[in-house]
Amino acid sequence: MCLHLIGNLNTYIGKQLGGTDYVRDREAEFTTRHVPKTELLARLATTSEVVSRTLAALSDEVLSEPYPEEVLGYPMTTHYFLTHLNGHLNYHLGQIDYHRRLLTSGQRVTYVQ
C-alpha cells in the first residue's frame, strides 16, 4: 500500500502538476514484496518533498483550471481532483492503520524515525 500511495502521489501531483519525470509502474506497486523499511522511508521522504513543493507553488488560478488529465473519465478542476486525491490517500491510510491494529492486537505503537 505504501508503494501504491508513493506512485499515486508522484504521478498525479509530482508529474502532472510539478513537471517531474516520474514514470509509474502501477502493477509493481501491488506486486513488489519485501522492500526494506529504509527504502520505503527514503521514498516517502522524497515523495513528501515533491508533493509539498508542488502544492506550495500552485496558484489559485491553476487550482481553478482543468486538471491536465481526465483520470476519472470526466473533466474536473485541479482543486476538485486534489480533493479526490486527499480522499484516496486517507482511505488507504485507514486501511494501513487497520492492518497495523491487526498485527499489534490493537496495542499502541510509538513511531520513531
LOTINU-609680 format. One record per residue: residue number from 1; x, y, z of N, C-alpha, C, O, CB in turn. Coordinates in steps of 0.001 Angstrom, whole numbers, plus 500000, padded with zeros to 6 digits. Each point is the difference from the previous one (the first is absolute). Glycine has a CB too. Layout:
BEGIN
REC  fimar     n.u     n.v     n.w    ca.u    ca.v    ca.w     c.u     c.v     c.w     o.u     o.v     o.w    cb.u    cb.v    cb.w
REC    NUM       X       Y       Z       X       Y       Z       X       Y       Z       X       Y       Z       X       Y       Z
...
//
This chain:
BEGIN
REC  fimar     n.u     n.v     n.w    ca.u    ca.v    ca.w     c.u     c.v     c.w     o.u     o.v     o.w    cb.u    cb.v    cb.w
REC      1  500830  498812  500000  499170  501188  500000  500877  501255  500000  499657  501002  499373  498521  497740  501841
REC      2  502921  501198  499471  500926  501131  500039  500509  500311  498589  500034  501161  499593  500646  498229  502771
REC      3  499711  499579  496897  500477  500204  498635  498904  500583  499108  500275  500833  499136  501325  497265  501170
REC      4  497180  501470  499904  498869  500519  499217  499800  501488  500265  499800  500775  499064  499106  496961  501003
REC      5  501145  502661  501178  499810  501411  500323  501149  500852  499467  499781  501116  499531  498940  498216  502513
REC      6  502495  500146  498027  501153  500707  499449  499819  500185  498489  500224  501089  499471  501272  497953  502344
REC      7  498099  499889  497499  499779  500082  498556  498885  500957  499642  500126  500788  499063  500678  496893  500739
REC      8  498114  502252  500934  498841  500854  499750  500353  501479  500157  499700  500807  499120  498806  497345  501670
REC      9  502123  502199  500317  500330  501401  500269  501058  500527  499038  499913  501140  499543  499513  498493  502854
REC     10  501567  499547  497296  501035  500432  499062  499446  500182  498594  500458  500869  499258  501239  497945  502126
REC     11  497321  500372  498248  499407  500113  498667  499084  501212  499900  500177  500848  499126  499962  496671  500630
REC     12  498890  502561  501131  498947  500991  499850  500331  501377  500555  499387  500992  499605  499062  497137  500491
REC     13  502505  501941  500808  500428  501320  500496  501380  500331  499440  500180  501045  499375  498464  498656  502747
REC     14  502335  499413  498098  501361  500278  499558  500130  500152  498499  500514  501009  499519  500262  497757  502442
REC     15  498768  500251  497302  500157  500025  498543  499021  500958  499333  500406  500883  499245  500387  496761  500852
REC     16  497924  502184  500182  498983  500780  499299  500024  501490  500363  499826  500858  499134  498785  497086  500804
REC     17  501604  502351  501336  499940  501401  500424  501384  500606  500247  500180  501212  499879  497601  498301  501133
REC     18  503185  499651  499330  501331  500507  500315  501009  499842  498885  501108  500531  500079  498394  498950  502239
REC     19  500121  499789  496639  500884  499855  498861  501186  499074  500203  500994  500106  499282  498312  502130  500135
REC     20  500605  496854  501553  501098  499050  500191  499972  498972  498875  499034  499919  499241  500895  500409  503275
REC     21  501136  498894  497388  500075  498969  498959  499653  498612  500550  500455  498987  499469  501293  502379  499361
REC     22  497454  498595  502225  499637  498733  500641  499318  499068  498997  499130  500418  499236  500627  500766  502979
REC     23  500654  497550  497803  499386  498976  499158  499369  498969  500933  500693  499360  500791  500993  501004  497302
REC     24  497023  499486  501810  499272  499118  500911  499964  498567  499493  499804  499749  498811  498816  502191  501898
REC     25  501573  497128  500212  499815  498579  499731  498934  499516  500970  500309  499420  501041  502107  500247  498143
REC     26  496327  500577  500462  498882  499722  500915  499934  498530  500400  499710  499685  501154  499038  502195  497803
REC     27  501516  497226  500106  499957  498580  500331  501019  499655  501088  499699  499239  500919  499540  500262  496740
REC     28  501957  501058  502235  501040  499731  501002  499615  500536  501376  500467  499488  501017  501244  500592  497167
REC     29  497443  500947  501854  499548  500548  501281  499265  498938  500824  499987  500057  501230  499833  502222  497714
REC     30  499574  496759  500370  499217  498980  500682  500678  498635  500029  499592  499125  500763  498394  502116  498554
REC     31  503042  498567  499862  500629  498676  499931  501383  499948  500635  500488  498914  500310  498231  500703  497626
REC     32  501917  501522  502263  501331  500019  500611  499889  499635  501475  499134  500505  500714  501645  501252  497642
REC     33  500096  497374  502082  499991  499540  501396  501355  500224  500647  501013  500146  499315  497251  498142  500118
REC     34  501743  501736  501878  501217  500029  500815  500887  501209  499711  501220  499866  499912  498684  497663  500153
REC     35  499495  503637  499790  500770  501223  499826  500516  500405  501383  499215  500103  500942  499401  500640  497016
REC     36  502678  499484  502173  500544  500371  501307  499365  501285  500540  499688  500923  499247  502461  497964  500118
REC     37  497673  501145  501931  499393  501154  500662  500764  501279  499668  499389  501043  499765  499805  497465  502088
REC     38  502131  501421  498125  500800  501188  499709  499697  500547  498604  499967  501214  499798  501829  497915  501722
REC     39  497984  499977  497526  499670  500435  498642  498621  500644  499954  499814  501034  499357  501624  497138  499718
REC     40  497595  501217  501608  498656  500591  500035  500033  501388  500635  499373  500931  499495  499623  496770  500645
REC     41  501729  502435  500956  500084  501304  500669  500670  501033  499099  499589  501160  499976  500513  497683  502251
REC     42  500926  500746  497033  500672  500926  499089  499058  500430  498878  499941  501177  499645  502271  497748  500890
REC     43  497057  500117  498913  499044  500333  498932  498886  500909  500529  499569  500927  499315  500936  496875  499553
REC     44  499037  501923  502351  498970  500850  500600  500507  501421  500208  499278  500964  499746  499750  497028  501379
REC     45  502201  502138  499332  500578  501328  500229  500102  500770  498693  499658  501182  499949  501627  497933  502014
REC     46  499179  500234  496984  500108  500639  498694  498620  500398  499480  499817  501105  499489  502261  497562  500031
REC     47  496964  500437  500610  498632  500282  499548  499418  501173  500777  499361  500875  499416  500322  496705  499968
REC     48  500529  502445  501904  499501  501088  500834  500579  501340  499555  499289  501004  499951  500470  497398  501965
REC     49  501526  501610  497762  500638  501237  499524  499398  500449  498673  499713  501182  499815  502409  498168  501357
REC     50  497688  499715  497912  499430  500323  498681  498584  500539  500160  499652  501015  499397  501761  497196  499521
REC     51  497775  501123  501885  498610  500425  500197  499958  501375  500665  499261  500880  499557  500008  496709  500635
REC     52  501512  502598  500859  500003  501290  500698  500435  501134  499086  499361  501051  499965  501120  497756  502165
REC     53  500593  500987  497137  500515  501029  499096  498982  500317  498899  499779  501165  499668  502576  498064  500808
REC     54  497037  499739  498971  499046  500195  498901  498753  500725  500481  499558  500965  499377  501303  496963  499518
REC     55  498574  501609  502212  498768  500632  500491  500235  501447  500408  499138  500853  499788  500063  496916  500987
REC     56  501958  502513  499810  500305  501369  500415  500092  500951  498811  499751  501198  500137  501459  497880  501836
REC     57  499146  500391  496871  500172  500836  498813  498710  500207  499206  499985  500798  499063  502343  498385  500836
REC     58  496598  500125  500449  498755  500112  499238  499261  501292  500348  499748  500293  501169  500086  497200  498750
REC     59  499831  503258  499058  499241  501234  500206  498508  499689  500016  499573  498913  499607  502245  502440  499274
REC     60  497409  499603  501572  498543  499853  499961  499520  499816  498565  499027  499289  499746  500767  502120  502328
REC     61  500895  499235  496998  499632  499884  498589  500176  498560  499517  499115  499452  499342  501556  502948  500281
REC     62  500458  496995  500701  500258  498610  499590  498979  499070  500652  499518  499065  499360  502951  501433  500369
REC     63  497202  499749  501528  499034  499147  500694  498626  500035  499342  499261  499017  500055  501994  501370  502055
REC     64  498402  500728  497275  498679  500111  499364  500004  499533  498543  498942  499902  499380  500570  502004  502143
REC     65  501664  497808  497933  500101  499504  498625  499704  498507  499958  500052  499332  501033  501647  502446  498424
REC     66  497989  497688  499359  499788  498550  499882  501279  499234  500345  501101  500410  499632  497154  499993  498594
REC     67  501584  498487  502480  501142  499125  500268  500494  499480  498651  499180  499727  499124  499940  499603  503201
REC     68  502200  500523  497479  500545  499653  498683  499552  498663  499409  500140  499790  498795  501767  501542  501883
REC     69  497571  497781  500125  499605  498673  499516  498613  499665  500538  499667  500355  501131  502757  498891  498761
REC     70  496767  500072  499297  498676  499564  500468  500138  498632  500648  499636  498984  499408  499191  502339  498769
REC     71  501694  498656  503028  500304  498763  500722  498738  499193  500306  500008  498772  499915  501989  502354  501075
REC     72  496944  499553  499359  498766  499324  500402  499004  499879  498850  498865  499567  500198  501486  501297  502107
REC     73  500077  499519  496496  499136  499865  498835  499169  501214  499681  499167  499957  499095  500772  497692  501411
REC     74  500265  503430  500211  499274  501235  499719  500864  501181  500439  500846  499848  500881  496902  498991  499405
REC     75  502054  502332  499114  500817  501166  500378  499659  500494  501396  498862  499900  500459  501287  500742  497139
REC     76  500862  499888  503058  499818  500574  501341  501086  501041  500233  501035  499978  499335  497923  497872  501542
REC     77  500817  503042  500044  501035  500985  500310  501126  499315  500778  499826  498925  500573  498457  502954  499464
REC     78  502859  498772  499963  501136  499483  500769  499639  499927  501480  500352  499032  500674  501262  501929  497641
REC     79  497692  500043  502193  499579  499985  501406  499122  498786  500291  500185  499324  501012  499935  503187  499048
REC     80  498939  497218  499066  499104  498855  500179  500801  498701  500028  499770  499148  500858  498370  502103  497988
REC     81  502801  498594  500219  500765  498759  499946  500917  499862  501212  500194  498891  500497  499710  501185  497004
REC     82  500659  501023  502982  500815  499932  501221  499152  499574  501200  500480  499290  500884  501034  502501  498198
REC     83  497236  498640  500944  499090  499554  501060  499765  498501  499884  499961  499297  501010  498929  502966  499037
REC     84  500953  497244  498726  499864  498558  499778  501251  499264  500482  499899  498976  500676  498598  501463  497346
REC     85  502688  500086  501628  501251  499355  500436  500121  499964  501517  500511  499032  500563  500575  501733  497329
REC     86  498449  500277  502762  500014  500031  501459  499132  498872  500564  500400  499313  500941  499975  503184  499012
REC     87  498453  497319  499476  499128  498914  500445  500621  498641  499736  499912  499108  500844  498115  502342  498731
REC     88  502599  498376  499271  500670  498745  499646  501125  499701  500986  500129  498874  500481  499302  501492  497092
REC     89  501378  500640  502724  501097  499834  500951  499480  499596  501372  500515  499065  500613  500819  502630  498121
REC     90  497660  498998  501742  499470  499700  501329  499320  498645  500072  500065  499335  501034  499645  503087  499310
REC     91  499645  497160  498594  499392  498673  499951  501068  498934  500219  499838  499101  500825  498372  501741  497605
REC     92  502888  499274  500814  501061  499003  500117  500761  500118  501324  500458  498987  500529  499750  501033  496984
REC     93  499934  501170  503024  500633  500138  501315  499154  499297  501063  500537  499418  500942  500501  502783  498358
REC     94  497653  497857  500545  499115  499268  500907  500194  498499  499881  499991  499288  501004  498363  502567  498838
REC     95  501822  497659  498929  500271  498575  499803  501315  499599  500661  500089  498953  500641  498633  501110  497201
REC     96  502290  500775  501998  501299  499719  500615  499858  499934  501517  500548  499101  500639  500634  502041  497447
REC     97  498089  499800  502484  499819  499994  501453  499203  498790  500457  500272  499448  501066  499830  503039  498932
REC     98  498923  497093  499215  499231  498796  500337  500921  498780  500067  499910  499197  500928  498043  501787  497967
REC     99  502928  498887  500122  500943  498874  499996  500992  500105  501153  500377  498990  500594  499386  500845  496920
REC    100  500658  501391  502800  500885  500195  501148  499321  499507  501277  500629  499349  500833  500447  502633  498030
REC    101  497657  498330  501280  499267  499565  501198  499883  498473  500048  500073  499402  501074  498637  502764  498910
REC    102  501110  497210  498858  499949  498537  499971  501336  499391  500422  500042  499034  500762  498241  501084  497413
REC    103  502797  500457  501322  501331  499451  500277  500479  500275  501417  500840  499266  500522  499675  501021  497086
REC    104  498966  500754  503015  500447  500367  501354  498934  499719  501056  500118  500429  501148  501332  501328  497839
REC    105  497514  497520  500608  498872  499718  500908  499452  501281  500619  499554  500009  501148  501429  497741  499346
REC    106  499057  503318  498737  499445  501268  500455  500880  500751  500960  499595  501044  500512  498224  497975  499160
REC    107  503389  500480  500595  500911  500674  500935  500489  501321  499404  500148  500148  498787  500569  497616  502152
REC    108  499522  503163  499941  500528  501290  499579  501404  499806  499433  500792  499214  500521  497818  501988  501231
REC    109  501682  499526  497177  501313  499907  499363  500637  501380  500022  499362  500996  499657  499891  497078  498857
REC    110  502006  501975  501891  500738  501257  499970  500872  499987  498751  500807  499092  499802  499185  501121  502749
REC    111  499837  500799  496613  500762  500085  498765  501217  500862  500213  499895  501130  500477  498033  498559  498171
REC    112  503206  499792  501005  501257  500725  500159  500737  499950  498670  500095  498950  499365  500041  500496  503123
REC    113  500379  501700  497104  500823  500038  498781  501401  500367  500355  500856  500088  499120  497184  500535  499497
//
